[in-house]
Structure formats: structure tokens, C-alpha cells
Amino acid sequence: RLDVSDEVSHTFWREFRKEIKKLDENCILIGENWHNANVYLRGDQFDGIMNYALTKACLDFFAFCTLDAKGFADKLGELLMRNSDTVNSMMLNLIDSHDTHRFLTRVGGDTDKLKSALAVIFFYPGIPCIYYGTENEMLGGYDPDSRRTFDWSLESAENGTKSLIKALCAMKQDEDFKSGDFRIFHENGLVILERK
């Protein structure tokens, strides 16, 4: 993960990629870029970016309610159309980070909305990223409040969110899930992400 990557020259990233891939061709380069990153995703700089566009879509649907089911499904489809399948599979899908409000705070503590958003980032093409504490339903406002101390007393405690994350992680490892078809649609006010 390359911090504030859009503040570094393209020439540097092209050379950086060559050197890193010489060391390990399987190394994945993820840029932190909050804006349109197409110029970085042409195979000569980054493999993917932190998918803040997906984060925003999830916030618009689950937290701010500025998208209905159709609008959310359309936005998810639009985001996939920006890049090739290869790039989409390398996007780092997240709902919050050290630079944002905690998702659970944004949805007013609604753990059902948190769980639904987590399901989206696991079903959606790409690499799901869980910010520490999300599994323990941690709250937090904008940085530095989003970086609250981890409550180690909750490490072995089970809750619905932690159980869901474990199940989603196991599902994501299934070979059929990795290679199957993907479809987004809406029906009766529901957004459906289908992998088969």
C-alpha cells in the first residue's frame, strides 16, 4: 500500500514498479488515491488502489440514504466499468480506514447496516480490507477518533459481526467463489450481488 500515491510522479511509480516486480512478480502494488486513478491503472504503475469510490457508494446507500436500491446497484456496476476485470480483482475494497469516520459511526450504530456493507465488500470483485476494530463493532469519528485504542478484552469475544467476517473470509477462499460469474441487480427494493 503506497501512501498518498497521487502526490508522487508517474515516472517514479513506473520505475518503482519495475524494481518491485523484479524482486517478486506476484507482489501487488496498491496506491492510496481518493480520486479518478485510471492513469495509474494501465499496467505500468499500480495493480489496484484503495477503492474509496466503493466506500463512498456504500456510505451513500447505507448511511446517507442518497441512493436507493436501483441507484446503488447502478453505481456498483458503474465502478466496475471504469477498469478491466484484472484491475477490479486487485482493488482494495474497504468501508472505512484510519483516514475516515468509522463506518458503524456513520450508520448510527446500526450493526445490520455494517454487516450488509461488509457483505458487499466481500462479494464485490477485489480484495476486502477490514480496518482493525470493525470486527468488535468499534465506533469512531474523523481522524484521530477513528484510531481509538483497540480493546483487547474483546479479542476473543464473539459477536454477530465477527462471526459474519469469519464466514465471509472462509467463503472468499472457496475456489468456486474465486472463479465464478458476478452479477449486480436490484429487485423489490433489494440490491443483489450474485456470485455463481
C-alpha positions as CSV (number, residue, x, y, z in Angstrom):
1,R,0.0,0.0,0.0
2,L,1.6,3.2,-1.2
3,D,0.6,6.2,0.9
4,V,-0.6,9.4,-0.8
5,S,0.5,7.9,-4.1
6,D,-1.1,10.6,-6.2
7,E,1.4,13.1,-4.8
8,V,4.4,11.3,-6.3
9,S,5.3,11.5,-10.0
10,H,4.2,8.9,-12.5
11,T,7.9,8.5,-13.6
12,F,8.8,7.4,-10.1
13,W,6.0,4.9,-9.9
14,R,6.8,3.4,-13.2
15,E,10.4,2.8,-12.1
16,F,9.3,1.7,-8.7
17,R,7.0,-1.0,-10.2
18,K,9.8,-2.3,-12.5
19,E,12.1,-2.8,-9.5
20,I,9.5,-4.3,-7.2
21,K,8.3,-6.8,-9.9
22,K,11.9,-7.8,-10.4
23,L,12.1,-8.8,-6.8
24,D,8.7,-10.5,-6.7
25,E,6.4,-10.6,-9.8
26,N,3.5,-11.6,-7.6
27,C,3.8,-8.5,-5.4
28,I,0.6,-6.4,-5.6
29,L,1.0,-2.6,-5.6
30,I,-2.0,-0.8,-4.1
31,G,-2.0,3.0,-4.4
32,E,-3.8,5.3,-2.0
33,N,-5.7,7.5,-4.4
34,W,-9.0,9.1,-3.5
35,H,-9.8,10.4,-7.0
36,N,-10.0,9.0,-10.5
37,A,-6.9,6.8,-10.8
38,N,-7.2,5.5,-14.3
39,V,-3.8,6.9,-15.3
40,Y,-2.2,4.8,-12.5
41,L,-4.0,1.6,-13.5
42,R,-2.7,0.9,-17.0
43,G,-0.3,-1.9,-16.0
44,D,2.7,0.3,-15.7
45,Q,2.3,1.7,-12.1
46,F,-0.3,0.2,-9.7
47,D,-2.2,-3.1,-9.7
48,G,-5.1,-1.5,-7.8
49,I,-6.0,1.3,-5.5
50,M,-7.8,1.7,-2.2
51,N,-11.4,1.6,-3.5
52,Y,-12.7,4.7,-1.9
53,A,-15.3,5.1,-4.7
54,L,-16.8,1.8,-3.4
55,T,-16.6,3.2,0.2
56,K,-18.5,6.3,-0.9
57,A,-21.2,4.2,-2.7
58,C,-21.7,2.2,0.5
59,L,-21.9,5.3,2.6
60,D,-24.4,6.9,0.1
61,F,-26.6,3.8,0.3
62,F,-26.3,2.7,4.0
63,A,-25.5,5.9,5.9
64,F,-26.7,8.9,3.9
65,C,-29.6,7.3,2.0
66,T,-28.9,9.3,-1.1
67,L,-29.1,6.2,-3.2
68,D,-32.0,3.7,-3.4
69,A,-31.5,0.1,-4.4
70,K,-31.5,0.9,-8.1
71,G,-29.1,3.8,-7.6
72,F,-26.7,1.6,-5.5
73,A,-26.8,-1.3,-8.0
74,D,-26.2,1.1,-10.9
75,K,-23.3,2.8,-9.0
76,L,-21.7,-0.6,-8.2
77,G,-21.9,-1.5,-11.9
78,E,-20.5,1.8,-13.0
79,L,-17.5,1.4,-10.8
80,L,-16.7,-2.0,-12.4
81,M,-16.9,-0.4,-15.8
82,R,-14.1,2.0,-15.0
83,N,-11.4,-0.7,-15.1
84,S,-10.5,-4.0,-16.6
85,D,-11.5,-7.2,-14.8
86,T,-7.8,-7.7,-13.8
87,V,-7.7,-4.3,-12.1
88,N,-11.1,-4.8,-10.4
89,S,-9.8,-8.0,-8.9
90,M,-6.8,-6.1,-7.4
91,M,-8.9,-3.2,-5.9
92,L,-8.6,-2.9,-2.1
93,N,-12.3,-2.8,-1.0
94,L,-12.9,-1.0,2.3
95,I,-15.7,0.7,4.1
96,D,-13.5,2.7,6.5
97,S,-9.9,3.4,7.3
98,H,-7.6,5.4,9.6
99,D,-8.4,8.4,7.4
100,T,-12.2,8.3,7.7
101,H,-15.0,8.1,10.2
102,R,-15.7,4.5,11.3
103,F,-18.5,3.0,9.2
104,L,-20.5,1.9,12.2
105,T,-20.5,5.5,13.5
106,R,-21.7,6.8,10.1
107,V,-24.7,4.4,10.2
108,G,-25.6,5.4,13.7
109,G,-24.5,2.2,15.3
110,D,-26.7,0.0,13.1
111,T,-24.9,-3.3,13.1
112,D,-27.2,-4.7,10.4
113,K,-26.1,-2.0,8.0
114,L,-22.4,-2.6,9.0
115,K,-22.9,-6.4,8.2
116,S,-24.6,-5.6,4.9
117,A,-21.7,-3.3,3.8
118,L,-19.2,-6.0,4.9
119,A,-21.0,-8.5,2.7
120,V,-20.8,-6.0,-0.2
121,I,-17.0,-5.7,0.0
122,F,-16.6,-9.4,0.2
123,F,-18.9,-10.3,-2.7
124,Y,-17.7,-7.4,-4.9
125,P,-14.7,-8.2,-7.1
126,G,-11.5,-7.2,-5.3
127,I,-9.7,-7.7,-2.0
128,P,-11.7,-7.0,1.1
129,C,-10.0,-4.9,3.8
130,I,-11.2,-4.8,7.4
131,Y,-9.9,-1.9,9.5
132,Y,-8.9,-3.0,13.0
133,G,-11.7,-3.0,15.5
134,T,-14.5,-3.3,12.9
135,E,-14.9,-6.9,14.0
136,N,-15.5,-5.7,17.5
137,E,-18.0,-3.1,16.3
138,M,-15.7,-0.2,17.2
139,L,-17.1,3.4,16.8
140,G,-15.1,6.5,16.0
141,G,-15.4,9.8,14.3
142,Y,-12.9,11.5,12.0
143,D,-9.2,11.1,12.5
144,P,-7.8,10.9,15.1
145,D,-11.0,9.5,16.7
146,S,-11.1,6.7,14.1
147,R,-7.8,5.5,15.5
148,R,-9.0,4.7,19.0
149,T,-7.1,2.2,21.1
150,F,-8.0,-1.4,20.3
151,D,-10.0,-3.0,23.2
152,W,-8.0,-6.2,23.7
153,S,-10.6,-7.5,26.2
154,L,-12.9,-8.1,23.2
155,E,-10.3,-10.1,21.2
156,S,-11.8,-13.5,22.0
157,A,-15.4,-12.3,22.5
158,E,-17.8,-13.4,19.8
159,N,-20.4,-11.1,18.3
160,G,-22.5,-11.2,15.1
161,T,-20.1,-9.0,13.1
162,K,-17.1,-11.1,14.0
163,S,-18.9,-14.3,13.1
164,L,-20.0,-12.9,9.8
165,I,-16.5,-11.7,8.9
166,K,-15.1,-15.2,9.7
167,A,-17.8,-16.8,7.4
168,L,-17.2,-14.3,4.6
169,C,-13.4,-14.9,4.8
170,A,-14.0,-18.7,4.6
171,M,-16.4,-18.2,1.6
172,K,-13.9,-15.9,-0.2
173,Q,-11.3,-18.8,-0.1
174,D,-13.6,-21.2,-1.9
175,E,-12.3,-21.9,-5.4
176,D,-15.8,-21.7,-7.0
177,F,-16.3,-18.3,-5.5
178,K,-13.0,-17.0,-6.9
179,S,-13.7,-18.1,-10.4
180,G,-17.4,-17.8,-10.8
181,D,-19.6,-15.2,-12.6
182,F,-20.6,-12.0,-10.9
183,R,-23.8,-10.0,-11.4
184,I,-25.4,-7.0,-9.7
185,F,-29.1,-6.3,-9.9
186,H,-31.9,-4.9,-7.8
187,E,-35.3,-6.4,-7.2
188,N,-38.2,-5.4,-4.9
189,G,-36.0,-2.7,-3.2
190,L,-33.1,-5.1,-2.6
191,V,-29.6,-4.9,-4.1
192,I,-28.4,-8.4,-5.1
193,L,-24.7,-9.2,-5.6
194,E,-24.7,-12.7,-7.1
195,R,-21.6,-15.0,-7.5
196,K,-22.1,-18.3,-9.2
